[in-house]
Each structure stands twice: as C-alpha cells, then as structure tokens.
Amino acid sequence: MEAVRGWITGVTAVAALLFLVKSLAPKGAVGRVAEFTGGLLLLLALLQPLEALTGDWDMELGDLQAQIKERQEELEDYKAAVIAEETAAYRSDIGGTP
C-alpha cells in the first residue's frame, strides 16, 4: 500500500509542478516546449510502476557484447547464403553454370 501511496504522491507532485510551470511560462515556443517536457515527465511518473514488471534487465556488458557479436555472425552467414542463392538464380537465368 505504501508503494501506491508513493506513486500517487509522485504523480500529484509532477502534475502540480507542471501546472506551476505552465502558469509561469511565457506563451509561444518556450511555453510549448515547457508544456511538452512537463507532459513527458508526467507520463514517466504515470508509467513508473511498470518498471517493476519488466524484470531483471541488469546485464553484464560482456554478455551483451557477446550476444551482439553472435547475432552479427548469424546475419553475415545469412547474407552470404542469400547472395549465393541470388547469384545461382541469376546464373541459371542467363544460361550460365549454377
């Protein structure tokens, strides 16, 4: 229950701050930027409980780099296979040897 209370307090604080900034900001471009930025902050405050649902995303940099390298190798192999297939199809279309 304390988490819900903290979330509601945070959203209320951001909304009050947004109202204050919107009231004090001049009309025009600066006001629109302030309103947009405040809206993003309010959205982040509203979506903050979803952070708990995302699970453990704490990944070591080495693990991430290894996964990237593995995926790049898979893509290179796929690219080579597609090029070989397309080349063979092209050669057979022009009467060459496949």
C-alpha atoms as a printed R data frame, in Angstrom:
   type eleno elety resid chain resno      x       y       z
1  ATOM     1    CA   MET     A     1  0.000   0.000   0.000
2  ATOM     2    CA   GLU     A     2  2.961   2.276   0.688
3  ATOM     3    CA   ALA     A     3  4.105   1.867  -2.923
4  ATOM     4    CA   VAL     A     4  0.721   3.006  -4.242
5  ATOM     5    CA   ARG     A     5  0.757   5.979  -1.894
6  ATOM     6    CA   GLY     A     6  4.238   6.928  -3.074
7  ATOM     7    CA   TRP     A     7  3.204   6.594  -6.724
8  ATOM     8    CA   ILE     A     8  0.133   8.774  -6.251
9  ATOM     9    CA   THR     A     9  2.211  11.349  -4.370
10 ATOM    10    CA   GLY     A    10  4.774  11.405  -7.182
11 ATOM    11    CA   VAL     A    11  2.140  11.826  -9.888
12 ATOM    12    CA   THR     A    12  0.457  14.590  -7.886
13 ATOM    13    CA   ALA     A    13  3.758  16.392  -7.346
14 ATOM    14    CA   VAL     A    14  4.630  16.235 -11.040
15 ATOM    15    CA   ALA     A    15  1.145  17.437 -12.002
16 ATOM    16    CA   ALA     A    16  1.383  20.362  -9.561
17 ATOM    17    CA   LEU     A    17  4.833  21.268 -10.846
18 ATOM    18    CA   LEU     A    18  3.562  21.046 -14.427
19 ATOM    19    CA   PHE     A    19  0.672  23.389 -13.572
20 ATOM    20    CA   LEU     A    20  3.059  25.858 -11.958
21 ATOM    21    CA   VAL     A    21  5.490  25.820 -14.897
22 ATOM    22    CA   LYS     A    22  2.654  26.136 -17.387
23 ATOM    23    CA   SER     A    23  1.273  29.123 -15.497
24 ATOM    24    CA   LEU     A    24  4.626  30.897 -15.348
25 ATOM    25    CA   ALA     A    25  5.951  30.034 -18.805
26 ATOM    26    CA   PRO     A    26  5.519  32.685 -21.483
27 ATOM    27    CA   LYS     A    27  3.250  31.988 -24.395
28 ATOM    28    CA   GLY     A    28  4.892  30.917 -27.634
29 ATOM    29    CA   ALA     A    29  7.703  28.495 -28.337
30 ATOM    30    CA   VAL     A    30  9.094  28.446 -24.801
31 ATOM    31    CA   GLY     A    31  5.676  27.694 -23.372
32 ATOM    32    CA   ARG     A    32  5.095  24.876 -25.827
33 ATOM    33    CA   VAL     A    33  8.488  23.323 -25.031
34 ATOM    34    CA   ALA     A    34  7.819  23.593 -21.298
35 ATOM    35    CA   GLU     A    35  4.381  22.049 -21.737
36 ATOM    36    CA   PHE     A    36  5.765  19.208 -23.857
37 ATOM    37    CA   THR     A    37  8.590  18.487 -21.402
38 ATOM    38    CA   GLY     A    38  6.200  18.568 -18.482
39 ATOM    39    CA   GLY     A    39  3.872  16.195 -20.277
40 ATOM    40    CA   LEU     A    40  6.710  13.751 -20.790
41 ATOM    41    CA   LEU     A    41  7.618  13.961 -17.109
42 ATOM    42    CA   LEU     A    42  4.001  13.354 -16.149
43 ATOM    43    CA   LEU     A    43  3.875  10.362 -18.488
44 ATOM    44    CA   LEU     A    44  7.035   8.955 -16.921
45 ATOM    45    CA   ALA     A    45  5.554   9.420 -13.461
46 ATOM    46    CA   LEU     A    46  2.390   7.616 -14.523
47 ATOM    47    CA   LEU     A    47  4.292   4.719 -16.088
48 ATOM    48    CA   GLN     A    48  6.800   4.351 -13.255
49 ATOM    49    CA   PRO     A    49  5.030   1.291 -11.706
50 ATOM    50    CA   LEU     A    50  5.581  -0.618 -14.949
51 ATOM    51    CA   GLU     A    51  9.286  -0.597 -14.167
52 ATOM    52    CA   ALA     A    52  8.662  -3.252 -11.524
53 ATOM    53    CA   LEU     A    53  7.064  -5.524 -14.136
54 ATOM    54    CA   THR     A    54  9.995  -5.503 -16.528
55 ATOM    55    CA   GLY     A    55 12.049  -7.983 -14.546
56 ATOM    56    CA   ASP     A    56 15.785  -8.066 -14.116
57 ATOM    57    CA   TRP     A    57 17.402  -6.260 -17.039
58 ATOM    58    CA   ASP     A    58 20.754  -5.894 -15.327
59 ATOM    59    CA   MET     A    59 23.033  -7.481 -17.910
60 ATOM    60    CA   GLU     A    60 26.783  -7.521 -17.872
61 ATOM    61    CA   LEU     A    61 28.430  -5.564 -20.671
62 ATOM    62    CA   GLY     A    62 30.488  -8.599 -21.683
63 ATOM    63    CA   ASP     A    63 27.332 -10.708 -22.063
64 ATOM    64    CA   LEU     A    64 25.714  -8.042 -24.186
65 ATOM    65    CA   GLN     A    65 28.784  -7.704 -26.406
66 ATOM    66    CA   ALA     A    66 28.934 -11.491 -26.844
67 ATOM    67    CA   GLN     A    67 25.271 -11.579 -27.874
68 ATOM    68    CA   ILE     A    68 25.818  -8.735 -30.339
69 ATOM    69    CA   LYS     A    69 28.808 -10.496 -31.884
70 ATOM    70    CA   GLU     A    70 26.879 -13.759 -32.152
71 ATOM    71    CA   ARG     A    71 23.956 -12.021 -33.851
72 ATOM    72    CA   GLN     A    72 26.283 -10.215 -36.265
73 ATOM    73    CA   GLU     A    73 27.862 -13.548 -37.244
74 ATOM    74    CA   GLU     A    74 24.403 -15.041 -37.837
75 ATOM    75    CA   LEU     A    75 23.485 -12.090 -40.041
76 ATOM    76    CA   GLU     A    76 26.732 -12.377 -42.018
77 ATOM    77    CA   ASP     A    77 26.073 -16.088 -42.621
78 ATOM    78    CA   TYR     A    78 22.518 -15.303 -43.720
79 ATOM    79    CA   LYS     A    79 23.745 -12.537 -46.028
80 ATOM    80    CA   ALA     A    80 26.303 -14.872 -47.635
81 ATOM    81    CA   ALA     A    81 23.611 -17.536 -48.158
82 ATOM    82    CA   VAL     A    82 21.237 -15.032 -49.779
83 ATOM    83    CA   ILE     A    83 23.985 -13.707 -52.061
84 ATOM    84    CA   ALA     A    84 24.946 -17.257 -53.108
85 ATOM    85    CA   GLU     A    85 21.293 -18.145 -53.769
86 ATOM    86    CA   GLU     A    86 20.641 -14.989 -55.789
87 ATOM    87    CA   THR     A    87 23.869 -15.436 -57.765
88 ATOM    88    CA   ALA     A    88 22.963 -19.040 -58.592
89 ATOM    89    CA   ALA     A    89 19.476 -17.975 -59.694
90 ATOM    90    CA   TYR     A    90 20.927 -15.191 -61.854
91 ATOM    91    CA   ARG     A    91 23.424 -17.547 -63.484
92 ATOM    92    CA   SER     A    92 20.733 -20.107 -64.265
93 ATOM    93    CA   ASP     A    93 18.568 -17.357 -65.812
94 ATOM    94    CA   ILE     A    94 21.298 -16.273 -68.232
95 ATOM    95    CA   GLY     A    95 22.315 -19.807 -69.134
96 ATOM    96    CA   GLY     A    96 25.498 -19.995 -67.090
97 ATOM    97    CA   THR     A    97 26.551 -22.749 -64.784
98 ATOM    98    CA   PRO     A    98 24.900 -22.672 -61.359
